[in-house]
Amino acid sequence: MTGRPDFLPVGSGYVALGDSFAAGPGIPVTLDVECARSDGNYPHLVAGELELSLTDVTCRGASIDDLIDIPESAGVHGAPLPRQVDALLPDTSLVTVTAGANDVGFIAALRSWSAVHAAERGQLPHGRGSLASPTAPPVDRARVEDALRGVGPRLGDVLSAVRVHSPAAHVVLVDYLTVLPPQGTEVPEVPVTSEEQEFLWQVAHALEDATAAVAREHGAILVRASAASREHHAGSPEPWVEGFFPGLNVPPYHPDAAGHMAVARLVLEALAARG
């Protein structure tokens, strides 16, 4: 995809932290059922291109707490998952981080509203009740806005923890691929009202801004996947994320294989520019 940065020799250690946008649920081949982690996710693509030794601890549903705090809850199969920063070593050379969306409830809100409207329109995918339940919980906008105010400092806590565990690592903070179509544009793949869409865009932009601010404050490399994917939203001709009518395996509003390839390219370009 691009040249090798001088600061990442072959075989050096790379640790990937994050949630489902990094883990790659539904992208063949699944390596870890508990976390829905795929060997086609962007960390694996980056590691393969640069011949790095990857430790991928990304996991679906992960919040920032799951990255840096001792876990209190069990995974879907009953076993508690270790905190992700425990995978970091003193000689780790590269760390990528994608986190924050689960903390603010962005995808949860989008799926909840989509489920209600798709049900009203008779558009629920056949056999997909578990992914598109019309009985989804209501969206608590005040809680979302409150969480947005705290997500920046918590992301900062993640980068501080990375520095403690892996002081020499180059840290790449990757924000989220764009899911929503442009404001005022209605597409069947994202069945929400214009008013709901406006609120969700505010949340998405606030999360982007918080991520960028944390990268500046902590000296991390910022990959603006959000900006690079404006024309590849869920309802676009060439989407990098699934819409509410998903493919066979990828959950709604998550990156598809093309999305992971695109993010991998962006990470590689950012590393090449730094090197």
C-alpha positions, 0 to 999 in steps of 0.5 A: 500500500505504501512505504515502510516508516523507518521507525517500524522495523520488520517484526516490531510490536504493534498493539491494536486497541478499540471497539467494533469499528476496529475489531471488524465483526462480520468480516471474514475470517473471524478469529475471536467469537467473543470479541467478533474480531476479524483477520480482515480488520484494519489492524491486521491489514496494517500489520500485514503490510508492514510485517509487524507482530500484531497483538489485536485486543479490539473487541465489539461493545468495548467502551473506554473503561474496557480499554483502561479499567479492570473489567467488572462485567463478563463477555457474551459467553460469561468470562470477563475480558481483560483490560486492553492496555494490559496487552501493551509492552515496554518495547511496543512500537505502534499502538492504534486506538479507535474508541469513544462511540460506545461511551456516547451511545452513537450507534445505539441511538442510530440503531434504536431510531432506525429500528422504530422507523423501519418497523413503521414502514414495514422495512425490517429485514426478513429474519433480522429481528435480533439486529433490528428490533422495533422494541429498541430502548428509547434514546436518552438525548440528555445522557448522550450529550452528557457522555459527550462532555466526558469522552475527551478526557477519557480518551486522554486517559487512554493515551496517558495509559499507553504512554505509561505501558509503552513509552516509546510507542508511536500512537495513532488515534483513528476516528470513526468512518462516516455513517450518516448521509449528508444532512437533509439527505434521506436514504433507505439505508439510514431510516431516521427522521431529519430531526434525528439525523441532525442530532446524530450529526451533532454527536458525530461531529462532537466526537470527531472534535474531541478525538482531534483535540486529544490527539493534539494534546497528547502528540498522537498521530490523528487519522481522520477516517470520518473526513475521508469517508464523507462520500462513502456513508451507508447510503452512498454508491460505494459505502464503507459502512453497512446500512440498516439492511446489512449484508449477510454477517456485518452488523448495521452501521459498522465498517464493511471490508472496503471500509477496513481496507480504506482505514488501513490505507489511511493509517499507512499513509499517516505513518509514512508521512510521520516517518 
